[in-house]
Amino acid sequence: MITRPLELVSRLSPPPRDLDFVAWVNVAAIALFFSLLGSRFVLAPGMAVGVEGGNNLVLPEVSSVTDGAGPASVVVSYRRDNVILFEGGMYTLTELQKQMADYARQHPGAVMLVRADRQVSMQAFLELCEMARLVGFANVLVAAEQPAPGNHTK
């Protein structure tokens, strides 16, 4: 080659062995953000439906977006009537009561965030809220998303 007569290869500096300081700072910042976003510092969006005390559900009066937000203890995905995802398992409404009671007993004052699909009837959702009140959940948050533009159903 052309570099061998001039011995230019011997004058090259060796590649660095490990990452520099800035790369380690970036890795630490990314780990910090993932840990904060996965923690209870992030408020769960939703509207709180009061289920503690009394026999009636208490519907909220919300003046701003953050009034109903709070940290959620557990998330329940209600796909359609009698298909409910809770703590890694799939249950019907009758099977769910025992699981919810065990969770509420282990975590007193727990708040449940319900992500209900549009296929879930209002009656089924209210039965879930009533069940949450009976087993001892402190509150139920209702998660809702606005439909994407152009994705409206009639």
C-alpha positions in Angstrom: 0.0 0.0 0.0 0.9 3.6 -0.3 1.0 4.2 3.5 3.6 1.5 4.3 6.6 3.3 2.9 5.8 6.4 5.0 4.8 4.4 8.1 1.6 6.4 8.7 -0.1 3.6 10.4 2.3 3.8 13.3 1.4 7.4 13.9 -2.3 6.8 14.3 -3.6 7.0 17.8 -5.4 3.8 19.1 -9.2 3.9 19.4 -10.6 4.7 22.8 -11.3 1.7 25.0 -14.5 2.9 26.7 -17.2 5.5 26.4 -16.5 9.1 27.3 -18.1 11.0 30.1 -20.9 12.6 27.9 -22.1 9.1 26.8 -22.4 8.0 30.4 -24.3 11.1 31.3 -26.7 10.4 28.5 -27.2 6.8 29.6 -27.9 8.0 33.2 -30.4 10.6 32.0 -32.3 8.1 29.9 -32.4 5.6 32.8 -33.6 8.4 35.1 -36.4 9.4 32.7 -37.6 5.8 32.3 -37.6 5.3 36.1 -39.6 8.5 36.7 -42.1 7.8 34.0 -42.7 4.3 35.4 -43.2 5.6 38.9 -46.1 7.0 40.8 -44.9 10.6 40.2 -46.7 10.6 36.9 -50.4 11.4 37.3 -52.9 9.1 35.7 -55.3 10.9 33.4 -58.9 10.4 34.1 -62.0 11.5 36.0 -62.4 10.3 39.5 -65.7 8.6 40.4 -66.1 8.5 44.1 -66.8 5.0 45.4 -65.9 5.3 49.1 -68.6 5.7 51.7 -72.3 5.6 51.2 -74.3 3.6 48.8 -74.2 6.0 45.8 -71.5 6.7 43.2 -70.3 10.3 43.4 -69.8 11.9 40.0 -67.2 14.7 40.0 -67.4 18.3 39.0 -64.2 19.0 37.2 -63.0 22.6 36.7 -59.6 21.8 35.2 -57.8 18.8 33.7 -55.6 18.1 36.7 -58.4 18.1 39.3 -59.4 14.5 38.5 -55.8 13.3 37.9 -54.0 11.3 40.6 -51.7 8.4 41.0 -53.3 5.1 40.1 -52.5 1.9 42.1 -53.7 -0.6 39.5 -54.9 -0.4 35.9 -57.9 -2.4 34.7 -58.5 -2.7 30.9 -62.1 -3.4 30.2 -62.1 -4.7 26.6 -65.8 -5.6 26.2 -68.5 -6.9 28.5 -67.0 -9.8 30.5 -63.4 -9.5 29.1 -61.4 -7.7 31.7 -57.6 -7.5 32.0 -56.4 -7.1 35.6 -52.9 -7.6 37.0 -51.7 -9.8 34.1 -54.8 -12.0 34.0 -58.0 -12.1 31.9 -61.2 -12.3 33.9 -65.0 -12.1 33.6 -66.8 -9.7 35.9 -67.7 -12.4 38.3 -64.2 -13.9 38.4 -62.7 -10.4 38.9 -64.3 -9.8 42.3 -62.1 -12.2 44.2 -58.9 -10.8 42.5 -60.0 -7.2 43.3 -60.8 -8.1 46.9 -57.3 -9.6 47.4 -55.6 -6.6 45.8 -57.7 -4.1 47.9 -56.9 -6.1 51.0 -53.1 -6.0 50.3 -53.2 -2.3 49.2 -55.5 -0.3 51.5 -56.6 3.0 49.9 -55.8 1.8 46.4 -57.0 3.7 43.4 -58.1 1.8 40.3 -57.7 3.3 36.8 -60.3 1.9 34.3 -59.5 1.9 30.6 -62.8 1.0 29.1 -63.2 0.2 25.4 -66.2 1.6 23.5 -67.7 -1.8 23.4 -68.3 -1.8 27.2 -71.8 -0.8 28.2 -72.3 1.9 30.8 -74.2 -0.7 32.9 -71.1 -3.0 32.9 -68.9 -0.1 33.8 -71.1 0.9 36.7 -71.2 -2.7 38.0 -67.4 -2.6 38.0 -67.4 0.6 40.0 -69.9 -0.8 42.4 -67.7 -3.9 42.8 -64.7 -1.7 43.5 -66.6 0.1 46.2 -67.7 -3.1 47.8 -64.2 -4.7 47.9 -62.6 -1.6 49.3 -61.0 0.6 46.6 -60.7 4.2 47.6 -61.4 5.6 44.2 -61.9 4.8 40.6 -60.4 6.8 37.8 -62.0 6.7 34.4 -59.5 7.0 31.5 -60.8 8.5 28.3 -59.2 9.4 25.0 -60.4 11.8 22.4 -60.8 10.1 19.0 -58.2 10.9 16.4 -59.3 13.4 13.7 -61.1 11.7 10.9 -61.7 8.6 13.1 -65.3 9.3 14.2 -67.9 6.6 14.2 -71.6 7.3 13.9 
